Amino acid sequence: MVRQAVSEAKLRKILELNDKLKEQLEIQRIPISEASRSLIDHCQTNPDMMVPSVWGGRNPDPFAEPAGECACVVM
């Protein structure tokens, strides 16, 4: 009796896993090349306010390399 309950529990677990795997098979997928192109297009058309030196922000870019000054930084 106990053995049968354990077997049924294992079977239930396997069936649940099988259902999850079937769901994953139905997920729409696209090739890496298409996903990469889409990401590149998005990055080129949408400004990133964290990188103003690329997008021409008014304030100086705190992440840009210092120009003409000593590049030493004291921490």
Buried (B, 14 or more C-beta within 10 A) or exposed (E): EEEEEEEEEEEEEEEEEEEEEEEEEEEEEEEEEEEEEEEEEEEEEEEEEEEBEEEEBEEEEEEEEEEEEEEEEEE
